[in-house]
Amino acid sequence: MKAGLRSEWHVFLIAVQFLTRVPVPRDLPFSDELLIRATRYYPLVGCGVGAVGAGVLGLSALAVPMIVAVLLSMAATIFITGAFHEDGLADSADGLGGGMTRERALEIMRDSRIGTYGVVALGLTLALKAATLASFSVSTAAVALIVAHIISRAGAVHVIATDAYAREVGAKFVAPTVAPEGYRFAMLSGAVAVGLAVIWFGAVASLLAGVTAILAAAVFRAMLLRKLQGYTGDCLGGIQQLSEVGFYLGLALWL
């Protein structure tokens, strides 16, 4: 493998390491600069996570009812990511719901314990995922999983590129950042996913699903900007989860 391709492969593996529990080589190079470069590959990592979910769904549906297959598929995606995004949604919901001030909201979000707002937000989101996916055919649900996992992570990259980081610099990891070329690559990945959706679901269904995905993320983002004047890593998990379920809801409205 040429040096340039090997370097990019290492950067991709850093994105895999950061967003999932998938094992990567122990001697993988790591630095803040590489972590920033890895942001561009978040949608591609989402493609892999969605593909795992689609595979588990398809195989499970051969033996068990659709709702059981959907739950097994969701369990697989949660397992492979270590509930990384779900934890972010719960923490950010607790912060937004329980914090009267910006400082208190950020303090709550640092607490590893989950509160009432987090339980409700996470429970409803997971229930909506299960209900919408179970209403589709196996093939439709499988493609929806892949597309939604890609575009929801592209949405998170968009927030990274356009909004301020809410915490003080000096956390465990460098503040999420993406270079202009990385942002373009992530958005291109999302555009390819949208193209797949149009081919499979049709233009109208894809447009409606895209609008509801964007709307869900936009409402949550507006809440973040109002309370926190920016975002945190937990908030990116919330963006991913809500835009993913928003995509499924849009499809369910049309199909």
C-alpha positions as CSV (number, residue, x, y, z in Angstrom):
1,M,0.0,0.0,0.0
2,K,1.4,3.4,-1.0
3,A,2.4,5.8,1.8
4,G,-0.5,8.2,1.1
5,L,-3.2,5.5,1.1
6,R,-1.7,3.9,4.1
7,S,-1.8,7.2,6.0
8,E,-5.5,7.7,5.1
9,W,-6.3,4.2,6.1
10,H,-4.8,4.9,9.5
11,V,-6.9,8.1,9.7
12,F,-10.0,6.1,8.9
13,L,-9.1,3.5,11.5
14,I,-8.8,6.3,14.1
15,A,-12.4,7.3,13.2
16,V,-13.4,3.7,13.7
17,Q,-11.6,3.6,17.0
18,F,-13.2,6.8,18.2
19,L,-16.8,6.0,17.2
20,T,-17.0,2.3,17.8
21,R,-15.7,-0.7,19.8
22,V,-14.3,-2.4,16.7
23,P,-10.7,-3.5,17.4
24,V,-8.0,-1.6,15.5
25,P,-4.2,-2.3,15.5
26,R,-2.6,-1.4,18.9
27,D,0.3,0.3,17.2
28,L,-2.0,2.7,15.3
29,P,-0.5,6.2,15.1
30,F,-2.5,8.7,17.2
31,S,-2.4,12.5,17.6
32,D,-4.8,15.4,17.9
33,E,-4.1,16.3,14.3
34,L,-5.0,12.8,13.1
35,L,-8.1,12.8,15.2
36,I,-9.2,16.0,13.5
37,R,-8.5,14.5,10.1
38,A,-10.5,11.5,11.1
39,T,-13.7,13.6,11.4
40,R,-14.2,13.4,7.6
41,Y,-14.7,9.7,7.9
42,Y,-17.5,9.7,10.4
43,P,-20.2,9.1,7.7
44,L,-18.2,6.2,6.3
45,V,-18.0,4.7,9.8
46,G,-21.7,5.2,10.0
47,C,-22.1,3.2,6.8
48,G,-20.3,0.3,8.4
49,V,-22.4,0.5,11.5
50,G,-25.6,0.6,9.4
51,A,-24.4,-2.3,7.3
52,V,-23.9,-4.4,10.4
53,G,-27.4,-3.5,11.5
54,A,-28.8,-4.3,8.1
55,G,-27.0,-7.7,8.0
56,V,-28.3,-8.7,11.4
57,L,-31.8,-7.6,10.5
58,G,-31.8,-9.5,7.2
59,L,-30.5,-12.7,8.8
60,S,-32.7,-12.5,11.9
61,A,-35.8,-11.8,9.8
62,L,-35.4,-15.3,8.3
63,A,-36.2,-16.9,11.6
64,V,-38.0,-14.5,13.9
65,P,-40.8,-11.9,13.6
66,M,-39.9,-8.5,12.1
67,I,-40.1,-6.6,15.4
68,V,-37.7,-9.1,17.0
69,A,-35.3,-8.8,14.1
70,V,-35.4,-5.0,14.4
71,L,-34.6,-5.2,18.1
72,L,-31.7,-7.5,17.4
73,S,-30.4,-5.2,14.7
74,M,-30.6,-2.2,17.1
75,A,-28.8,-4.2,19.7
76,A,-26.0,-5.0,17.2
77,T,-25.5,-1.3,16.3
78,I,-25.5,-0.4,20.0
79,F,-23.0,-3.1,20.8
80,I,-20.7,-2.2,18.0
81,T,-20.6,1.5,19.0
82,G,-20.6,0.9,22.7
83,A,-23.8,3.0,23.0
84,F,-21.6,6.0,22.3
85,H,-24.2,8.1,20.6
86,E,-27.1,6.9,22.8
87,D,-25.1,8.0,25.9
88,G,-24.5,11.4,24.3
89,L,-28.2,11.8,23.7
90,A,-29.1,10.9,27.3
91,D,-26.4,13.2,28.8
92,S,-27.3,16.2,26.6
93,A,-31.0,15.7,27.3
94,D,-30.3,15.7,31.1
95,G,-28.2,18.8,30.7
96,L,-30.7,20.7,28.6
97,G,-33.6,19.7,30.7
98,G,-32.1,20.0,34.2
99,G,-29.6,22.8,33.8
100,M,-31.1,26.3,34.5
101,T,-27.9,28.0,33.4
102,R,-25.2,27.2,30.8
103,E,-22.7,26.3,33.5
104,R,-25.1,24.0,35.3
105,A,-26.1,22.3,32.1
106,L,-22.5,21.6,31.2
107,E,-21.9,20.3,34.7
108,I,-24.8,17.9,34.5
109,M,-23.6,16.6,31.2
110,R,-20.3,15.6,32.8
111,D,-22.1,13.4,35.3
112,S,-22.0,9.8,34.2
113,R,-25.3,9.1,35.9
114,I,-28.5,9.3,33.8
115,G,-31.5,11.3,34.9
116,T,-35.2,11.5,34.1
117,Y,-34.7,13.7,31.0
118,G,-32.1,11.3,29.6
119,V,-34.2,8.2,30.3
120,V,-37.2,9.7,28.6
121,A,-35.3,11.0,25.6
122,L,-33.4,7.8,25.1
123,G,-36.4,5.5,25.7
124,L,-38.6,7.4,23.3
125,T,-35.9,7.6,20.6
126,L,-35.3,3.8,20.8
127,A,-39.0,3.1,20.8
128,L,-39.5,5.2,17.7
129,K,-36.7,3.5,15.9
130,A,-38.1,0.1,16.7
131,A,-41.7,1.0,15.7
132,T,-40.8,2.7,12.4
133,L,-38.3,0.1,11.2
134,A,-40.7,-2.7,12.1
135,S,-43.3,-1.1,9.9
136,F,-41.1,-1.5,6.8
137,S,-40.3,-4.5,4.7
138,V,-37.0,-6.2,5.5
139,S,-35.2,-4.7,2.4
140,T,-36.6,-1.2,3.1
141,A,-35.5,-1.3,6.7
142,A,-32.1,-2.6,5.8
143,V,-31.4,0.2,3.3
144,A,-32.9,2.8,5.7
145,L,-30.5,1.7,8.4
146,I,-27.5,2.2,6.1
147,V,-28.6,5.6,4.7
148,A,-29.7,7.0,8.1
149,H,-26.5,6.0,9.8
150,I,-24.5,7.8,7.1
151,I,-26.5,11.0,6.9
152,S,-26.9,11.3,10.7
153,R,-23.1,11.4,11.1
154,A,-22.8,13.8,8.2
155,G,-25.1,16.0,10.2
156,A,-22.9,15.8,13.2
157,V,-19.9,16.8,11.1
158,H,-21.9,19.8,9.8
159,V,-22.5,20.9,13.4
160,I,-18.7,20.5,14.1
161,A,-18.0,22.7,11.1
162,T,-20.5,25.5,11.7
163,D,-20.9,25.9,15.5
164,A,-18.6,26.7,18.4
165,Y,-17.4,24.1,20.9
166,A,-19.1,24.9,24.3
167,R,-16.5,23.6,26.7
168,E,-13.1,25.0,27.6
169,V,-10.2,23.6,25.7
170,G,-8.2,21.0,27.6
171,A,-10.7,18.1,27.8
172,K,-9.6,14.5,27.4
173,F,-9.7,14.9,23.6
174,V,-9.1,17.9,21.4
175,A,-12.2,19.9,20.6
176,P,-13.9,18.4,17.6
177,T,-12.8,20.2,14.4
178,V,-12.9,19.5,10.7
179,A,-10.8,21.0,7.9
180,P,-12.6,22.4,4.8
181,E,-11.6,19.5,2.6
182,G,-12.7,17.1,5.4
183,Y,-16.1,18.8,5.6
184,R,-16.6,18.6,1.8
185,F,-15.7,14.8,1.9
186,A,-18.2,14.2,4.7
187,M,-20.9,16.1,2.9
188,L,-20.2,14.2,-0.3
189,S,-20.6,11.0,1.6
190,G,-23.9,12.2,2.9
191,A,-24.9,13.2,-0.7
192,V,-24.1,9.7,-2.0
193,A,-26.3,8.2,0.8
194,V,-29.1,10.5,-0.3
195,G,-28.6,9.3,-3.9
196,L,-29.0,5.7,-2.7
197,A,-32.2,6.7,-0.9
198,V,-33.6,8.3,-4.0
199,I,-32.8,5.2,-6.1
200,W,-34.4,2.8,-3.5
201,F,-37.2,4.8,-2.0
202,G,-38.0,7.3,-4.7
203,A,-37.5,11.1,-4.7
204,V,-40.6,12.0,-2.7
205,A,-40.0,9.6,0.1
206,S,-36.4,10.5,0.3
207,L,-37.1,14.2,0.3
208,L,-39.6,13.8,3.1
209,A,-37.2,11.6,5.1
210,G,-34.4,14.1,4.6
211,V,-36.6,17.0,5.7
212,T,-37.7,15.2,8.9
213,A,-34.1,14.2,9.6
214,I,-32.9,17.8,9.2
215,L,-35.8,19.1,11.2
216,A,-35.2,16.8,14.1
217,A,-31.5,17.8,14.2
218,A,-32.2,21.5,13.6
219,V,-34.6,21.7,16.6
220,F,-32.1,20.0,18.9
221,R,-29.3,22.2,17.6
222,A,-31.4,25.3,18.3
223,M,-31.8,24.1,21.9
224,L,-28.1,23.6,22.2
225,L,-27.2,27.0,20.9
226,R,-29.8,28.7,23.1
227,K,-28.7,27.0,26.3
228,L,-25.0,26.2,25.7
229,Q,-24.0,28.7,22.9
230,G,-22.4,25.7,21.2
231,Y,-22.1,22.0,21.3
232,T,-20.2,19.2,23.1
233,G,-19.3,15.7,22.2
234,D,-22.5,14.5,23.9
235,C,-24.5,16.9,21.8
236,L,-23.1,15.4,18.7
237,G,-24.4,12.0,19.8
238,G,-27.8,13.6,20.3
239,I,-27.7,15.1,16.8
240,Q,-26.8,11.6,15.4
241,Q,-29.6,9.8,17.2
242,L,-32.3,12.4,16.5
243,S,-31.5,12.8,12.8
244,E,-31.4,9.0,12.4
245,V,-34.8,8.5,13.9
246,G,-36.1,11.6,12.0
247,F,-35.1,9.8,8.8
248,Y,-37.1,6.7,9.7
249,L,-40.1,8.8,10.7
250,G,-40.1,10.6,7.4
251,L,-40.0,7.3,5.5
252,A,-42.9,6.0,7.6
253,L,-45.0,9.0,6.7
254,W,-44.8,8.1,3.1
255,L,-44.2,4.4,2.6
